[in-house]
Amino acid sequence: MADRVFFSKIDDQNRSDHSDLTADDECYFLFEYTSHKNYSFSKTNSLISNLKKRPSLRHTLQYQYKTNAIRGCGELLSAAINMQWLAGATLVPVPPSKVRTDPEYDDRILRICRAIQNAVDVRELVVQRHTLPADHESGGHRLSVEDLLDAYAIDESVADPAPQSIGIVDDVLTNGRHFRAVKLTLQARFPGVDVAGFFIARRVFPNPFEPVEVEPR
């Protein structure tokens, strides 16, 4: 079992780091992932890097790092999420950028949800109609909430029974666009249901005033 960790909440002190979130969005995170730094920068950067290994690596030794990261995230969330709340909640993974028929379809968030202890109701309620570019591969051309809303749909085959409360799960909270689009899609279909977001990490940027160590010649 992973060491016990606790959620931090997105609030007035840090919400401006996630420009698409509003004061009505209830979001929680475990760690901070530092953008523009590689996997060696921190344990969290290493964890996220392993989570994002491509599905095409499935038959290579590298893929074991992804499998271990998924299992570890499930343990971390199991230790952090309130079990009493979870017993009556539905966990909904943020859909990956690729549709299910795409060879690069990545079900890591679904697998993390299923690895959470006592998560009795995990459903891919929100799916994509077509493949979209992944944020970390987009070269800075990020999709808007409206773009995502156009691409998202409710999978009616798993919509019953209606959820009593919903936890949207994703690995990294960046601007918050995917969370917002998934939340709005769910609220349109299930009005009045409480929705919260749970993230392994939130994105932060390096401190520009922090001195950079230079290797001696």
C-alpha positions, 0 to 999 in steps of 0.5 A, a space after each residue: 500500500 502507498 504511503 497515506 497522502 491527503 487531498 489539497 483543494 483548489 481554492 482562491 489561492 491557486 485557482 488562477 493557475 487553472 484558468 478555465 475553473 470557476 469558483 463553483 468547481 470543486 477540485 482536489 489534488 494530491 501532488 504538484 507536477 512541474 511543467 517544462 521539467 522532465 521525469 527526473 525533476 521530481 517523484 511526481 514528474 516521474 509518476 506522470 511521465 510513466 502514466 503517459 507512456 504510449 499504449 503502443 509500448 504495451 509489448 515492451 519493458 517500458 510499459 511495466 512502468 505505466 502499469 506500476 504507475 496506474 496501480 500506485 495511483 489507485 492505491 494513493 486515491 484509495 488512501 485519500 478518498 473518503 470511503 463513506 462518500 465513495 460508497 454512494 458515488 460514481 467515478 467517471 474518468 476523463 476520456 482520453 484524447 483518442 477514441 476507443 477504436 484508435 490504436 493509441 487509445 489510452 485507458 489509464 484513467 479508467 484503470 486507475 479508477 478501477 484500481 481504487 479500493 471499494 470503488 463499486 461504481 466506475 463508469 465511462 459515462 462521457 466518451 468522445 465522438 472522434 479523436 482529438 490531439 492530446 494536450 501534451 502533444 499539441 504544441 501549445 494549440 489547446 482545445 477550448 471547452 467548447 471544442 471539447 463539448 462538441 466532441 463529448 457525448 454521454 454513453 447512454 448504454 451505461 447511464 442507468 441508474 442515474 448517479 447520486 454524486 459524481 467524482 471526475 478523475 484525471 491525472 493532471 489538472 492543467 487549465 481545467 478545460 477537460 474537467 469543465 467540459 466533462 462536468 458540463 456534459 454530465 450536468 446537462 444529462 444529470 441535472 442537480 447531481 453534485 460533481 467533484 474532480 479528483 486529480 493525481 496532480 495539479 500543474 505548476 510552473 518552475 519558479 523563474 527566480 529560483 537559481 539554476 545550478 550549473 555543472 562545473 567544467 
